[in-house]
Amino acid sequence: MPSYLFPPPPPVALPLLGGDAWVPVRRVFCLGRNYADHAREMGNDPSRDPPVVFTKPADAVVPGGGDLPYPPATKEVHPEVELVAAIGAMGDADGRDLDPATALAMVAGYAVGLDITRRDLQAQAKRTGAPWDMAKGFDQSAPVGTLTPAAVLMGTDGPPHRGRITLAVNGAPRQQGDLADMIWPLADILAHLSRLVALHPGDLVFTGTPAGVGPVRPGDVLQAEVAGLTPLTVRITS
């Protein structure tokens, strides 16, 4: 056992519905421009180009939502509701160059997530060609709800590939879409990622957001939902 200069950070983990098990978080991958209507509202071409991928640090994840402080260094915070998939099994794969079916079989569970974005910082980064890190990967920028085991969903309609995905702010509808509207469905997303990096248990994949994004302020209550999954509630504090 090594001797550390200071205590290691505590692990980040998500609860699994229906049991005491938790899923540790290793890495967080996010997709941009994966719903045509959202791509258009952000001024982009929604054609089926290779997915736009960015990352967040594992400790940006906020398990279960709850109170979330308004982030610093911004005047325009946009929450984006997303389906999140958690990798949990390798099977016979090594996590690289996977076909879509093999990649999908590695998913342990699904949850509702929010990609919290400092939109003004993102716009500035786009203008200058700078990375999005501080617009997307800041502290507490990734609330994620309870994971529903993939095995549970396989007993119904299988992995989520259709169904409503919505965000309400203070009870008023903000974002409304359907998982069937994804440009890149989950299996293809995972296969694409596996050609860039090796997927491993604990990796989370945010799959993109539908149209309707807009700013929130301290005091706002966010209710994020994906059909068949546990809703996620977040309250923005000062």
C-alpha positions as CSV (number, residue, x, y, z in Angstrom):
1,M,0.0,0.0,0.0
2,P,1.6,3.3,-1.0
3,S,2.1,6.2,1.4
4,Y,0.2,9.2,0.1
5,L,1.3,12.8,0.6
6,F,-2.3,13.7,1.4
7,P,-5.5,11.6,1.7
8,P,-6.9,10.4,-1.7
9,P,-10.2,12.1,-2.7
10,P,-13.3,10.2,-1.8
11,P,-14.7,8.0,-4.6
12,V,-17.7,9.2,-6.6
13,A,-20.5,6.6,-7.0
14,L,-24.1,6.5,-8.1
15,P,-26.9,4.5,-6.4
16,L,-28.4,1.5,-8.2
17,L,-32.2,1.2,-8.0
18,G,-33.5,-1.7,-5.9
19,G,-30.4,-2.6,-3.9
20,D,-27.5,-1.5,-1.8
21,A,-25.0,-1.6,-4.6
22,W,-23.4,1.6,-5.9
23,V,-21.7,2.2,-9.2
24,P,-18.3,3.9,-8.9
25,V,-17.6,6.6,-11.5
26,R,-14.4,6.5,-13.5
27,R,-14.8,8.9,-16.4
28,V,-17.6,11.1,-17.9
29,F,-18.1,11.4,-21.6
30,C,-20.7,13.8,-23.1
31,L,-22.1,14.2,-26.6
32,G,-22.9,17.5,-28.1
33,R,-25.3,18.1,-31.0
34,N,-27.0,14.8,-30.9
35,Y,-30.6,16.0,-31.3
36,A,-31.2,17.8,-34.6
37,D,-33.5,20.5,-33.1
38,H,-30.9,21.4,-30.4
39,A,-28.2,21.5,-33.0
40,R,-30.2,24.0,-35.0
41,E,-31.0,26.2,-32.0
42,M,-27.3,26.4,-31.3
43,G,-26.6,27.5,-34.9
44,N,-25.1,24.2,-36.1
45,D,-25.8,21.8,-39.0
46,P,-27.7,18.7,-37.6
47,S,-26.3,16.4,-40.3
48,R,-24.9,13.0,-39.1
49,D,-21.3,14.0,-38.8
50,P,-19.1,12.1,-36.3
51,P,-20.3,12.9,-32.7
52,V,-19.0,15.9,-30.8
53,V,-17.4,14.5,-27.6
54,F,-16.3,16.4,-24.6
55,T,-15.6,15.2,-21.0
56,K,-16.2,16.2,-17.4
57,P,-14.2,15.1,-14.4
58,A,-15.6,12.3,-12.3
59,D,-16.0,14.6,-9.3
60,A,-18.3,16.9,-11.3
61,V,-21.0,14.3,-10.8
62,V,-23.6,15.1,-8.1
63,P,-25.3,11.8,-7.2
64,G,-29.0,12.1,-6.8
65,G,-29.3,15.9,-7.4
66,G,-30.6,18.1,-4.6
67,D,-29.3,21.6,-3.9
68,L,-26.8,22.9,-6.5
69,P,-25.0,26.2,-6.0
70,Y,-25.1,28.7,-8.9
71,P,-21.6,28.4,-10.4
72,P,-19.1,31.2,-10.3
73,A,-17.7,33.2,-13.2
74,T,-20.9,33.2,-15.3
75,K,-24.1,35.1,-15.9
76,E,-25.8,32.5,-18.1
77,V,-26.3,28.9,-16.7
78,H,-28.1,26.4,-18.9
79,P,-29.1,23.0,-17.7
80,E,-29.4,20.3,-20.4
81,V,-31.5,17.1,-19.6
82,E,-29.9,13.9,-20.9
83,L,-30.1,10.1,-20.8
84,V,-27.0,8.8,-19.1
85,A,-25.6,5.3,-19.6
86,A,-23.2,3.7,-17.1
87,I,-20.7,1.0,-18.3
88,G,-20.5,-1.9,-15.9
89,A,-19.3,-5.0,-17.5
90,M,-16.5,-6.0,-19.9
91,G,-17.7,-9.4,-21.0
92,D,-15.2,-10.8,-23.5
93,A,-14.4,-7.3,-24.8
94,D,-11.4,-5.2,-24.0
95,G,-13.3,-2.0,-24.4
96,R,-11.8,-1.1,-27.8
97,D,-13.2,-1.2,-31.4
98,L,-16.5,-2.6,-30.3
99,D,-19.5,-3.3,-32.6
100,P,-22.7,-1.6,-31.4
101,A,-24.3,-4.7,-30.0
102,T,-21.3,-5.6,-27.9
103,A,-20.9,-2.1,-26.7
104,L,-24.5,-1.9,-25.7
105,A,-24.2,-5.1,-23.7
106,M,-21.6,-3.5,-21.5
107,V,-24.1,-1.0,-20.1
108,A,-25.0,-1.7,-16.4
109,G,-27.7,0.9,-16.0
110,Y,-29.4,4.1,-17.1
111,A,-30.2,7.4,-15.4
112,V,-31.4,10.9,-15.9
113,G,-28.6,13.5,-15.9
114,L,-28.2,17.2,-16.3
115,D,-25.3,18.7,-18.2
116,I,-25.0,22.1,-16.4
117,T,-23.3,24.6,-18.8
118,R,-21.9,28.0,-18.4
119,R,-23.2,29.1,-21.8
120,D,-21.5,32.5,-21.9
121,L,-18.1,30.8,-21.3
122,Q,-19.0,28.3,-24.0
123,A,-19.9,31.0,-26.5
124,Q,-16.6,32.8,-25.8
125,A,-14.7,29.5,-26.2
126,K,-16.4,28.9,-29.6
127,R,-15.5,32.4,-30.8
128,T,-11.9,32.0,-30.0
129,G,-11.5,28.3,-30.8
130,A,-10.6,27.5,-27.2
131,P,-11.5,24.3,-25.3
132,W,-14.9,24.0,-23.6
133,D,-13.5,22.7,-20.3
134,M,-14.4,25.6,-18.1
135,A,-17.8,25.9,-19.7
136,K,-18.7,22.2,-19.2
137,G,-16.4,20.5,-16.8
138,F,-16.6,22.7,-13.7
139,D,-17.5,21.7,-10.1
140,Q,-20.9,20.1,-9.7
141,S,-21.7,20.4,-13.4
142,A,-23.1,16.9,-13.7
143,P,-26.1,15.9,-11.5
144,V,-27.1,12.3,-12.1
145,G,-30.1,10.4,-10.7
146,T,-30.5,6.9,-9.5
147,L,-29.4,4.2,-12.0
148,T,-32.0,1.7,-13.2
149,P,-30.3,-1.6,-13.9
150,A,-30.1,-2.5,-17.6
151,A,-31.5,-6.0,-16.7
152,V,-34.6,-4.4,-15.4
153,L,-35.2,-2.5,-18.6
154,M,-34.5,-5.6,-20.7
155,G,-37.5,-7.1,-19.1
156,T,-39.7,-4.3,-20.5
157,D,-38.8,-2.7,-23.8
158,G,-35.1,-3.1,-23.6
159,P,-32.5,-0.3,-23.5
160,P,-34.0,3.2,-23.8
161,H,-34.3,4.0,-27.5
162,R,-37.6,5.9,-27.5
163,G,-39.7,7.7,-24.9
164,R,-40.1,11.2,-23.6
165,I,-37.2,13.2,-22.3
166,T,-38.1,16.5,-20.6
167,L,-37.0,19.3,-18.3
168,A,-39.3,21.5,-16.4
169,V,-38.2,24.7,-14.5
170,N,-40.5,25.7,-11.6
171,G,-43.1,23.4,-13.0
172,A,-43.1,25.0,-16.5
173,P,-42.0,22.9,-19.5
174,R,-38.6,23.9,-20.8
175,Q,-37.2,21.0,-22.9
176,Q,-39.3,18.4,-24.5
177,G,-38.1,15.6,-26.9
178,D,-38.0,11.9,-27.6
179,L,-35.0,9.6,-27.3
180,A,-35.9,8.3,-30.8
181,D,-34.9,11.8,-32.1
182,M,-31.2,11.1,-31.3
183,I,-29.0,11.5,-34.4
184,W,-26.6,8.9,-33.0
185,P,-28.4,6.2,-30.9
186,L,-26.7,4.9,-27.8
187,A,-25.2,1.7,-29.3
188,D,-23.6,3.7,-32.1
189,I,-22.3,6.3,-29.6
190,L,-20.6,3.6,-27.5
191,A,-19.1,1.9,-30.6
192,H,-17.7,5.3,-31.7
193,L,-16.2,6.1,-28.3
194,S,-14.6,2.6,-28.2
195,R,-12.6,3.6,-31.3
196,L,-11.2,6.6,-29.5
197,V,-10.7,5.2,-26.0
198,A,-11.1,1.9,-24.2
199,L,-14.4,1.8,-22.4
200,H,-14.3,0.4,-18.8
201,P,-16.7,-0.1,-15.9
202,G,-17.5,3.1,-14.2
203,D,-17.5,5.2,-17.4
204,L,-20.6,7.4,-17.8
205,V,-21.9,8.5,-21.2
206,F,-24.2,11.6,-21.5
207,T,-26.1,11.1,-24.8
208,G,-27.1,14.7,-25.7
209,T,-30.0,17.0,-25.1
210,P,-33.1,18.1,-27.0
211,A,-34.1,21.7,-27.9
212,G,-35.4,24.3,-25.5
213,V,-32.3,25.1,-23.4
214,G,-32.4,28.4,-21.5
215,P,-31.0,30.1,-18.4
216,V,-31.8,29.4,-14.8
217,R,-31.4,31.5,-11.7
218,P,-31.0,30.9,-7.9
219,G,-34.2,29.6,-6.5
220,D,-35.2,27.7,-9.6
221,V,-36.3,24.1,-9.2
222,L,-35.4,21.7,-12.1
223,Q,-37.3,18.5,-12.7
224,A,-35.6,16.3,-15.3
225,E,-37.3,13.1,-16.6
226,V,-36.7,10.3,-19.0
227,A,-39.5,7.8,-19.6
228,G,-39.1,4.7,-17.5
229,L,-36.3,6.1,-15.2
230,T,-36.2,7.8,-11.8
231,P,-36.7,11.5,-12.2
232,L,-34.0,13.9,-11.1
233,T,-34.7,17.1,-9.1
234,V,-32.3,19.9,-8.6
235,R,-32.7,23.2,-6.8
236,I,-30.4,26.1,-7.8
237,T,-29.2,27.9,-4.7
238,S,-27.3,31.2,-4.5
